[in-house]
Amino acid sequence: MAKPYAILDADFISKLYSTKNNAGIPFIESLLEFDFDFCCHEQIFIELSRHDGNAKNWLLANSNRITIYKDSDVLNLFKAYPLPETVACRYYISHLKTSCDIYSQSYFSSCYGNLNTKINSFTDFLTELAAGDVAVGQKKNLGEVKNTVLMNALYLCSKNSVFKFCSDDQNTRSNVLAYAAKNNYDLRCISPFSFFYIAKNELAMSKDIVDEFFSSWISKKSNLRIKVIDVDNIKRTHDANIIYDDLWNEKVNCTAEGYIKY
């Protein structure tokens, strides 16, 4: 059986990297204990370079365990489907537009409108694509958009529909999960906080060990309230310390959207 793909976004990496035990080991190292095929789009590396150089260096140092896909790699995945180069470019355009729509981003036509004129050459296509990325600018969900294009390319190439989508953004997780359901992907989202649940229940880490990571995580939070799904299925915020205790007292579980649920 093929390994599940685990797709990492920038904030998820940053937050679990900065959460460390008393020995200074990042919590995200525990995630890599899973037998997953870890990956992300190069845009995630670019975004980490802008706001978290230490997490960027960690990602680069673990490039033997986490595959960082460039746009040229994604095009080659489509080409290996197999598709002619021009059709691979069209597939990329189609999935890029779909991904922009998933995250309610309206910049596709204004920033990537000329891609259709460059499909006869991978080199010209990638040059135009890079220009579009620059035009999009920062803080526009481009990392999530590119990660979702990557997810579709991996599925088409491998027919492996099992994905773990690791993101700190609630809207991102909700949107990509809804898209995955429509396309029959077996997708599970993981949030930084839900990873405490996973560490306990799936990695069988002891409370003493996880407590160290939780103390580090809580020390960096200005808002100690976490949105959960309550017993009546309504999303509400609860105190993170109480949720953490309830986790160890077997009062909660974890949803496919990455929420803690009572």
Secondary structure as GFF3:
##gff-version 3
##sequence-region A 1 262
A	DSSP	beta_strand	5	8	.	.	.	ID=ss1
A	DSSP	alpha_helix	10	18	.	.	.	ID=ss2
A	DSSP	alpha_helix	28	31	.	.	.	ID=ss3
A	DSSP	beta_strand	37	41	.	.	.	ID=ss4
A	DSSP	alpha_helix	42	51	.	.	.	ID=ss5
A	DSSP	alpha_helix	53	61	.	.	.	ID=ss6
A	DSSP	beta_strand	66	69	.	.	.	ID=ss7
A	DSSP	alpha_helix	71	79	.	.	.	ID=ss8
A	DSSP	alpha_helix	85	102	.	.	.	ID=ss9
A	DSSP	alpha_helix	108	112	.	.	.	ID=ss10
A	DSSP	three_ten_helix	115	118	.	.	.	ID=ss11
A	DSSP	alpha_helix	122	136	.	.	.	ID=ss12
A	DSSP	alpha_helix	142	158	.	.	.	ID=ss13
A	DSSP	beta_strand	162	166	.	.	.	ID=ss14
A	DSSP	alpha_helix	170	182	.	.	.	ID=ss15
A	DSSP	beta_strand	186	190	.	.	.	ID=ss16
A	DSSP	alpha_helix	194	201	.	.	.	ID=ss17
A	DSSP	alpha_helix	207	219	.	.	.	ID=ss18
A	DSSP	beta_strand	225	229	.	.	.	ID=ss19
A	DSSP	beta_strand	235	239	.	.	.	ID=ss20
A	DSSP	alpha_helix	240	248	.	.	.	ID=ss21
A	DSSP	beta_strand	253	254	.	.	.	ID=ss22
A	DSSP	beta_strand	260	261	.	.	.	ID=ss23
###
